[in-house]
């Protein structure tokens, strides 16, 4: 399964919001430095979709706020 994700780093609280078009907006506490925000994103999505962190990959947008995420076994 692939999901479009919009990331908002440096937020006060962690939150995942599903938009009307099926994409996700994810608020992260981590700053976008040294991949910390991407790590937090993968951890949050793994918890939401009940999969392991290794089953989630960032297909595109590694250094962008707009990302395409691939999730196995959903």
N, C-alpha and C positions, 0 to 999 in steps of 0.2 A: 504494500500500500504506500502511496506517496501523498504527502501533505505539503501544502504551501504554508510557511510559517513566517510571521513578522515578529522580529525580536526587539524588545525594548529593554536594553541593559540599564543598570544603575537605578532600578525602581526601588521604592521603599519596601514593597512586598512581592513575593512570588505569586503569580497568577496566570492561569491559562484560560483564555476566552475563545470560544468557537464563534466564528463570524457566520453570517448568512450564506456566504458562498462556499462554506465548508473549510475555509482556511482557518488557521489558528493565530491568535496574537498572544505572545508569551512575554510576560513581564519578569525580568530576572534581576536579582540583587547584585550579581557580579558585574564588574566593569568589563568592557570589551578589550581586555589586555591579556596577552599570552594565552589565548584560547580558554580563559576562565569562563566566559559567558557561554561558549559552545559546550563545555563540560557540564555546566549547570543545566543547559537546555536539554542535553541528552539524558541526564539524570531525571529531570522533571517529566519528560515525555515517556521514559521507561516506566515510571511510576503510574502515569495516567493510563497508558495502554497495557499495563501489566505484562511487560516483556523485559528481557535483560538489556543492559546498556549496549551489549555487543550486537543486538538485533536492530539498532538504530544507527543510520548513517546519514551524514549531511552530504547530499548529492551535489548541490551547487550553492553558492553564496557563503562560502566558509568565512569570508571577512566582510560580509554584507549583512544588513538588517533583514533583507528578504532572502529566505532560504528555502530550499526544496529538500525535504526530509524523506528518507525511505525507511519504512518500518516492516520488518519481517514478521511472519507468524501472527498476523492480526486477522 
